[in-house]
Structures are given as C-alpha cells and as structure tokens.
Amino acid sequence: MYYQSHGTYENVVARIQNSNEGIGVAAVSSDIQNGNYLIKYKIDGKTHEIKSTSNLVEPLCYPLLFPYGETGWSPDLTSQKINYMPYLASRILMPENNLYLKNQNGEQIQCNRFQILSRLMQYYIVESVSRAIDYRLRWLENNKSKILSSSIYGEKQTDVTHMNDNEYNEINDMNDEMIDGERIVNNNSNKTYLAESFTGSPRHLKSLALDAMTIVSEFGESTAFITVTYNPLWPEVKERLAEMQTVYDRTEIICLIFKARLTALIHNIKHGKYFGGRKTEYFLYVIEYQARGLPHAHIVFRLKNAPTSDEQKIEFINKFFHARYPDDFEEPTELQKNSAAELFKYEKQKAEHERYVQCINNNMTHKCSSAFNGCKDKNGICKKGYMTNTINKTASFDLKGYPVYYRKTENDLRVVPHNKEMLLDWDGHINVEFCGKVYAVMYLYNYLFKGKFFDILFFYYNNIIMFFL
C-alpha cells in the first residue's frame, strides 16, 4: 500500500501505484483523546491524526474497498443533502458498471465490490456505524445544556454548562429512573444524559413502551402475538448469493428480503386476510437480530370485532390457531375423478397440503435442545412447555389465562402454534399465539434491547440497509 501526496500530509490518501516506491503508509490505528475518536497514520516516520468524521478515514482504513483512493463521507456532505445513512446504503446496494458475478443458479447478476468482499464489508459497516454513533454522542455532549434546559425546566432556559458537579447531578437525579444504571462508571465519569431521539437509550425505550401502553389502554387488549423468523432457504436468497457465499456473508440480502416479506405479511394482517376478514385496530412490532445474525420480528395487534367472551375466544382459537400435525390427505372421490374441474381443484388442494406438511416438518416442529440458548433449563425441562403438553379435544384456558390449544394425537404435542394460511405465505418459522393480554406490548420493548451494545448496533445496521425501502 503506497500513497500519493496532494500537497500536504494532511490530505494523503492511500492509492495503488504501478511502481514500487517503498511503504508510505506504515500503520493506521485509532485512539480517543479529549472525548474525540481519532484515526492515526504514519508517513515517513511522522504520525498524523484525523477525526473520525474525516472523509479520509474510509480510504485509509479500507484500501481494498476504495482502491482508487476516493474520499468517503464527512459532515461537509450534509450541505449537499447527503446524509450518512443513505450514503452507506448506496455504498452497499448500488451496483457498479461492468461488475458481475454468478449466483448459485448459474446466472449472471450485477453487483459491487462491497458485495464481493462481503466479510470485509461487514467490518466496514460495523465501524461506520460506530463512527455514526460517536458523532451523535459528541453532538449530545456538546448540546446538553440546551437539551437539559428545555427538557427539565420547560420554557425556562437554564444554562447548565458552568454548573458544578453537585448542581449538575441534582438535575440528573430528577430523571434518575431514565438514566442507564447498568453502564460501567469510571472515576472521571458523571451520569450520562441520552436524549429520547438516541435509539436504544433509556428515554427512547421508555417513550416507545408508554406509547404502546397508551394505545392498548385506549383500544383494549391485544388479540395475537406473532414471532416471525428469517428463513435462509428462501428461493430469492439463492438468486442473490454468489457460488461460494452463504447467507451470513450477505447481510444486506438478509435485510432486503426480510423487509420485503415482513411488509407483505403486515399488509395482509392489517387488511384481514388471515382472520376471517377482520382488520386490525392497532398494530405494533419490533425487529430483533439473533446471535447468528438472522432477524426475526415480534408482532402484537388487536383485531376489529375481536371475540370478548370465553366461549367466543375458544371458538376463535379453534378456527384460526392451529397446533396440530396435518392429517393424511384423502383420496379423490369418484366425482372428482370423473370431472376435470373437480380433479384440477383436488390436485391444487393436494399440492397445498403437501407444502403445508413440509412447512410443519421444516419450521414448526419443536426440538428440545440443551445447547447455548437452547430451551432446556438446568434440570433438563423444556422452558417452552413442550414436555408437558397433553392431548386436548378443544381449546381452553389454564389458571393463568394462557390458551391451551386443541391437540388430537401424540404427533401434535411438538407442533408450534400457528395460522395455516399465514404459515404458507411466510414459508418459514412463524409462531402465532392467541394473546388477550395487556402485558404483551411491554414484552416487545423489554425484549428487544437488553443493554448490550451489539443489539443497538444491529438495529442501526438494519436501518441502513432498509433506508430506501
């Protein structure tokens, strides 16, 4: 890796030269000084520094992704209405001229260097998002006097910049329940203020939870709780993967396809496709990333004209919530054999039944596991309750008010509750449970962020890929 000077060392950008002139850039490292994240690089034995927001960071740190030394993003581009998130989305998704690869079906598809160098692209995205978070944190730090004066004192403008530690901590104590108490505090640290606009902050999560609870209080308890999981075997995934790639290499494909399928599912639920034409009264959902990098969504909604009495609820559950293994498909009748129209209808129903059985076998049969994040506790008991399921002639409610589903045979005891039509549309794991409980919406926001940095990081990553969708 060599360099080409543009007048001063401060404007040096890594470039590939045709002739060997020695190593110009010996090392690139990072450091934090006075609260600012800096990139350091050496040229001819001299160390130089640039801020993490400089447009030279990307070509210096990722010469394989920027082989011609083109500059990256900086805050100066905001004056041209080029913000950071759409910039990253265009870098990852925009195809390049005359750059093609073969997919796993043997077809030529247009791509870009980020998609070819997919693992390096993932490092690039994680560090780029870290830069974005650092930039936002610095802005909050520099503007905390304005934020605190308006949020705590309302119209009263109080300058907190020159307050002593006791006065500043007294203001923070007014909102102590909204301070992240789990963070590590060092000797030079004060209580941290994160605005409601900062994704994943205590104020942000509390605001979402309060909004959800207000909706439930206004319209009533939810009807169903759904968990949908990404299926790496979807045919459209294979169309976008190169011959030697896996779905974990192409995280932008994961986001694009999951977003498209989830949007279609949400549209169908809201417009009454799956529950006898009933449309939704309200609809809430969050997206979470699993440890292995695949997304799944938790959904809570209330249907219009939802059942109210226990008898109506049981009838509703028996009709739209299934926890049974499909019965064998019946042979065609004489009428169906002798009528072309009836025979065609029979073959169509049989094909749908075979696909339904395949979906149950592949995606909706629970298998207990003692592995990491498995369902078994320290005593070897399934925490999901599948070891205690029993045969039931009809749906009912247990003493805690949870639904007990209709299960006819022993084969049904491991089947995850679902909606048949929804399962066929999703073609992946989709757990559909009758809810009727107010606390379900709190589960959404309590479960999404667990105080871990990477949960927030993946949330930002998800937003980058899905920016234009």
N, C-alpha and C positions, 0 to 999 in steps of 0.2 A: 504494500500500500504506500503510495507516494503522494506528494502534494504539489499543487500549482499555486503560486502566490499571486494575489491580486493587489499588490502594493504594500499591504501591511500584514503582519502575522495574525491580527485580529480577524481578518477576512479569509483566512486559509480554509480551503475545503478539500477533503480527500478526493483524489482523482486517480484513475488508472493511466499510467504513461506507457508509451511503446518502448522506451529505453530505460535501462536500469541506472538510476542516479543515486541509489542508496535510500535508506529508510528516512523519510521526512517526518512522519508521524510515528513516534515510538510507542506511545501509550495514550489511552483515553480512559479516564476514571471520573468518579463523581464524589462530591463532598457537600456538606451542609455547613454554611458559615452565616452567622447572624440571622438564622432563620430562613436563609435563601439556599435553594438547591442549585449547585453549580456543577458544570462539566469542565474537567481539566484535561488538557492535552499538551504534549511536549513536542517542540520543534527545535532541532539543533541544540538540544540540551536545556532549552528555556521552557518554563511552564507558563501556560496561558489559561485563562479562565473565561468561560461564557456562562450566562444564566441559562437555566433550563428552558426558558421561553425563547431562546435564540433560534433563528432559522438555520443555524449551522449544526444544531445538535443531531438531527437525523442523518445527514450525510457523513458526519464524523463517526457516529456510533454504528451505522448500518451501511457500510460501503457496498455490500452485495445487493442491497435493495435500492441504493442510489448510486449506481456505477458511474454516472456521468457528473456526479457532484452537484446535482441540482439542489437548490435550497428547499428547506421544509417550511413548516408553518411557524408563524410568530404572531404576537398580538397586533403587529402592524397591518396584517391582512384583514383585521376586523373592519378597518376603514373602507375596504373594498367589499364588505358584507360577506367575507369568507370566514365563518366561524370554525372552531376547532373540530367539533363533532362531524359536521358534514364534510370537512376536509378529510378526516380519517376514513369516513365511509366511502368517499370517492377513491381514495388510495387503494382500499381493499377490493372494491367491487367493480371499478371501471376497467373494462378490457383494453388491452393495448393492440395497436395495429400490427399485423403480421406475426402475432404470437399465439400459437395454437398448441393444444395437447390432445392426446387420445383419451377418451373416457373408458370406463370399464365395459362399455358396449362396443368398443372399437370405432366410435365416431369421433370426428374432429370437432372440438369446441374451442371457442376463443377465450383467452384468459389473460392474466397479467403476471408480473414477476412475483408479486406477493402470494398469489395462489400456487405458483410453482414451488417457491421456497416457503412452504406452509408452516413448518415448525419455527423458522426464523420469524415469520410474520406474527406468530403468536407472542413471541418475546417482544417484538416491536409494539404490538397493541398494548400489552400489559404495561410496558414502560411509558408509552404515550399517554395512557390513561392516568398513570401515576403523575406524569407532568401536569395533566389537566387538573387533577385533584389538588396537587401542590399549588397550582396557580390560583385556584378558587380559595384554598385555605389562606394564602397570603393576602388575597383581597379581603376576606373576612377579618383577618387580623388588622389590616390597615384601616378598615372602616368600622371597627367595633364600636367606636364612640357614637357614630351616627345610628348604628343599628340598636344599641342598647338604650340610647336616649329616647328613640321612637317606640321601641317595643315595651319598655318597662314603665316609662313615665308618660306615655301617650303623647299629648301635644306639647308637654313641657320638654324643651330641649336642654339637656344637661350634658355638659362636656365631661366625659369620664377619662379622657386621655391623661390628665395630670393628677388623677386620684392616687392616693396611697393604697397600699395593699389591703388595709382593713376596710377602707371605704369601697374598694372595688369588690372584695369578697362579700361585703354586706349586700351589694346589689345582686351578685350571683346567687346568694342564699335565698333571695326572693323567688327564684325559679329553680331551686335545688333539685326538685323532682325531675327536671328536664335536662340535668347535666349527666353525662355519661359517667356513672360511678365505677365502671369496670376497667377503665383505662389505667395504664401504669403511670404513676405520678413520680417525677424525679425531683431533685432538690431545687431546681430552678423553675419549676412549673407552677402555674396558677390554674384555677378552674377554667375549663375551656368553654367558650361560647360558640356553638354551631347553630347557624340560622335554620329556620324551617325550610328554606329553599335548598339546603345542602342535603342531597339524597343520602338516606341512611342515618342521619343524625337523630338523636332522641326526639327533638321537636318535630322533625319530619314524620317519624313513625307515629308519634302521638297524634298529630294532626290527621293522618290517614285513618287511624283507629277511631278517633272521635267522629270523623265524617261518616264512617261506616256505621257506627252505633247510632248516630242520628238518623240515618236512612232507615235502619231496622226499627227504631222507635217510632218513626213516622208511618211506615208501611206494614210493619208486622214481621214475624219470624220468617226465616228463610225456608225454602221448600226442599232444596237439594244441595249437596256438597259434592263436587266433582274434582278428581285428580286425573289429569291427562299427562302422559309421558311420551317423550320423543321415541320414535321407532327408527333405529339406524338402518333397517332393511326396507324402507320405503323405496319404491322404484325411482322416484325423482332424485333421490340421493345418489344412486348408482350412476345416473346420467351426468352428474357433475363432478364425479371423482375421477382422477387420473388412474392409470392402470395399477400403480403401486401404492396408492393412497388409501387410507381408511377414513371413516367419518370423523375421527378425532383429529386428523390433520387439517380438515377444512371446517373450522368453526364458523366461518361466515356462511357456509352452506347450511349448517345446523340452524343458525338463526333465521335465515331466509325462509327455509321450508317450514320450520316450526311456526313462524309468524303467519305464513300464508294459511296453513292448516288450522291454526287456532282462530284466526279471523273468520274463516268459513264456518267453523264449529260454533263460535259465538253468534254469528249471524243466524244460523239455523235455530239455536236455542231461543234467541230473542224473538224470532218470528214464528214460533210454535210448531216446529217440525216434529219434535220428539215426544211431546206430552199431550197428544190429542188436540192440537191446535191452540193450546194455552200459550199466550205470550208472557213475557216477563214484566214484573212490576219494578224490580231493580236488579242490577247485575254487578257483581264485584269479583275481581280476580287479581292474582299476583303471579309472577313468574319467578321460579327459583332454579338454580343450577345445582345438579348433583355433584358429588365428589369426582365422578369420572367425566364431567364436563357436558353432560346432556341436560337440556332444560325440561322442566315439567311445570304445569300451571295448576294452581288451586283456585277453584271457582265456587262462588256462592251466589244463589239467585232465588228470587221469590216469583212464583207464577201467579198470574191473574186467575181469579176464581179457584184458588187452591183449596183443597179439602180442609175442613175445620174440625169435624167430629172424628173420634177414633175410628168409627165404622167406615166413614168416608176415606180416611187416611189408609186404612188396611186395604180397602178395595183399590185405591190408587196405587199403592205399593205393589200389590199382586199383578197389576196390569202393566206397569211401566218399569219396575225394578226387578231384575232377574238375577238369581244366584243359583241357577241350575245348569247342569250339563245337558246339551240338546238331546232330545230323543232321536231314535233312528227314524230316518225319513221313510214314509210309507210308499209302497209300490203303487204305480199308476192304476187307476180303475179302468174298467172296460170302456167307459165313456171317454176317458182321456186318451186311451189308445186309439180309438176309432175317430176322434175329432182332431184335426190338425191344429186348430186354435187351442183346444184344451191341452194337447200334447206339448205345444210350444210353451204354454203357461206353466205346465208341470216341470219341464226341463229348466225353465228360468228359476222356479222356486227351489228345485233341487240344487242348482248351482249356487244359489244364495245360501242354502242350508249347509252345503259343503264348505263354503267360505266362512260361515259362522262357526262351524266346528273347528276349523283351522285357527280362527282368531281366539277361540276359547283355549285351545291347546297351547298356542304360542304365547298368548299375552295375559290370559285371565285365570290361569290355574296357579294357586298359591303353593309355593315350595318353601318349607321352613329351612332356615339356614342359621348356623352359628358363626358365620364369618363376620368380618368387620361390617357394622351397620346392618347385620342380619336381624331377623325377627325374634330369635330366641333370647330369653334372659339368662341370668347366671344359673338358674335351676333347670334350664332346658325347656322352658314353657314358652309357647308362641305368644308374643305380646300382642299380636293382632287378633287372637282369639280363635284361630282356625283349628286348634286342637280340641276345643270344647264345643264346636258346632254340632248340632243334633238335627235329626230328620224332623221336619215340621210340615203339617198338612196345609197350613196357611200362614200368612204373615201375622206378626203380633208385636207387642212392645214389652221390653223387660221392665224390671222395677225402677230402673233409672231413666226410662223413657226412650231408650235406644231401640231401633227397629230390629226385629228378628225375622229373617226372610224365609220364604217358602222354599224348602229343600226336600225333594221327594225321595232320593236314594242316597246311598253311600258315595256315589260318584259326584254328588252335588256339594259335599261338605268342604271341598277345597276351591270351589269356584268363587271368584271375586265378584261382588255385586256390580251390576252394570245395566245399561239400557241397550237392548239388542240393536236397534236402528242406529244409535249413536256409535256403538262399537264398530259396526260395519262401515260407517262413514270415516271414522278415525283410523281404523286399521292399525291399532296399537293398544297399549295398556290404557284403559280409561275406567277408573273406579267411580261409579255413580251411586251415591248413598242418599236415602231419604233423610232429611235433616230435621226440620221443625224446631230448631234450637237457635236462640239468640246468640249464644257464645261462639258460633261457627265463624262469624266475621272477625272476632278477636283472634282466632287461631291463625287466620291469614297473615296478619301483620306481626304477630308474635313469632310465627314460624319462619317467615322469610329472612329476617336479619337476626343473627344470633350473636352480634357483637364482634364478628370476625371480619377482618379487612377484606379477605378474598370474596366474601359474599357480596360486599358492596362493589368490589372491583368487577366481578362478573356482571353485576347489574348495569354498570356503566358500559361494559363491553357489549351487552345486549342492546343498549340504547344506540350505540354507534352503528351497529350493523343494520338495525331496523329504522334508522333515521328517516329514510325516504319512503318507507312503506306505509 
